[in-house]
């Protein structure tokens, strides 16, 4: 969203001071034909911005192409919150900072007619689902070049918004992916209960589609859905969709089974892409089910490999999960040597579990050669470069990953980790909070905040975030440890002056090849050991060089 610097009044005129955004409006961009990957990328960014606004209790109420700005770097900025509705709590305050008063009442019609939801155009009460409808109109217009509802008079337009179904998108633009049409029509459901119930729910469907389209573009493949239509020529309009990877699998002869496998992979990616540790098990289950249905479906094994790497965060199953991740990645590559996801998973295993720095770098580079827009490849490659002592290069790579996917909680927390390794603790706090905006239960982000406040001497806040990072969730699930207990025990020994005990613990961690040590050369949590000659001996055992 565009940054608001000030809100005030002068000579009886209210004003907002907002950042100057260079670029062009989406309205101007729509006049030129847009490809499906462009449409989905803009939709993802706009939905992510709305998700953040809705989390603050704000409904925009005027989402339209003229209020979406595209910067020269391809970033979407949501503008003009002038008619936004702010939810009030009992004290009439937003986040404890702003006192707000309602500027419109139920019965008032606010917004731009072609983009209004049915409940909005009749002056009813609106919530975040109204913004979802408006964004659906924008997506439809980007994909087809036309509005879903129009009329020669306001009354005719209102009637069509309330009662008419839009023309099929594929009829207006045959290159429209069927999945994009399904998502758009769900946004445009007349019934609020029939729509996505939040921008976050919309994102869970957009993310897998974005990845799928970008992968096909990176490979130079034809549009996935156009290939699908050519294979389905002569089939009835309701025939099941088949992605090209599954359709190429000779072992799957029935479209319904292929469609089921594709749907499971998409579901697995939705869970995995949430960035939440607590959805990893659901991702693993979905990918595993897809491998059973489609034993030669490379994408299912690649997704499973990445999910198993994420599962290794649970230190109770760490070695088992890494072993299964490597097996799944190798299986995926045997089926499809051009699987960027599998290369990323293999690189992570080599980096985090095996400490094969050269092999890991080779895998990440290969992944980026296959798919130059693979956000996770940039992020994990950046993390590797930092482990090897190149902090600036590591941060640069992670920022490239953020450019590929600005909605990712993982990208934001990984950039916070970069600033942690650079001892820039103010920036750690900024970026960890951005990760929490996207995933309020992100335990690693909370741990980063605890560490940053501790380093800055704010022990009260550090203790608060440390407790939050370790407390069970309301549903009873335990937070992942991320190795914090091992770090704490080493630090306690060092602070007590018992460096022998501290190094003995570090040696045991090296013997176990524990992932908590991968940033030993650069991370500030090990600074209390750095002056001792035994520290460089530990680095040498890991085939790392002193970096500070």
C-alpha angles and dihedrals in degrees: 000000000000112000118252111212101179144357121203150128132252126183090347093308119116117221142183123210107214134175117268108247118199118207135060135299120253086242089065092043093052090063086072119062113268126210121228092251090053092048093050094044092054091044091053093050093046092047090049091053090049090049090057092047093048090050087060092050095257124136111193097206094190108064108157137133092266089060095050114081123197114208123213088260093056096256117144117226120193110218140187112039088172094122096033120139116228119205113230129211123208092283092049091238134126114223089335092288112081130050107213134189125197112259095192135033132214106283094042116111112220126172140042112309102226090053099042123117118236092255091048097050092054092050095252128147113283136200137174091300089068089060088050089056092048091050088051089057089051092049091049090050093048092050098043107021089235138089117251091224126032139151142180090240134032089247091053092048091049090050092052094047089051101042116007129089116227122247112269108272094222089056090059095038117017091196092066109120110238090230090057090051091050092050093047094049090050088055089051097052109136090222116074089216091055095056130077102288093222142007087252091058089050090052092056088064097038096051097063091045091051092051092046094051094044092050091054092048091049091052092048088239122153117263106292096227095045088055088049092053092051089054092047096048108144094020121122118267093253096055116134118267118248122197114219095247092056094040090054090057105102091200092067111069102160120075094214091059091046090049091049092053091048091049091051091051091049089049090049091052092049090056094042094044091055087080091223120132088211093065095051095092090053089050091050091050093050095048092045091051089051092053090053092052094041110026092181098043102122095194091059092055092044091052090046090052092054092045091051091052088053090047089057087074083084099081092204091070098026102123095037092050093049091049092051091045092055092047092051092046092051090047090052092050091049088056096039120013088190096063106128091185091057091049090052092050092047090048091052092052091049091047104041103027106026102029089224094152096176095046092047092051090050091053094048091048090049091050091053091047088056095042116015089188097056103130096192091051090058093045097051093039088053090050089052093050089052091051087054091053102259098120097166094050090047093054091046091054092049091050087053087053090052090052088055092051117013091176096063119117087195092059092052095048091046090054088049087054090053091055090046090057089048091051090239095139097169088060091046089059093049095050097040089054090051088055090050090051086062097039115016090190096054100136096189091054089052090049090051090053091050091051094046094050090046091053090048091052097249094130095167093060091040090056091047093054092041089056091047090051092053104035119103114253120253090263091055099255115142120237117244115258100219088199093290092135092057091049091048093052093050091048092049091053092048093048090050089054094248099128092159090063091043093054092043088059091047091050091052089051090051091050088053090045088231116195090223088078101056092102095042091123096056114015119108094222087076096048093105088066099040099092093055115094089228089068093068089046088058090050090050091054088055091046090244127133127226106266105181 
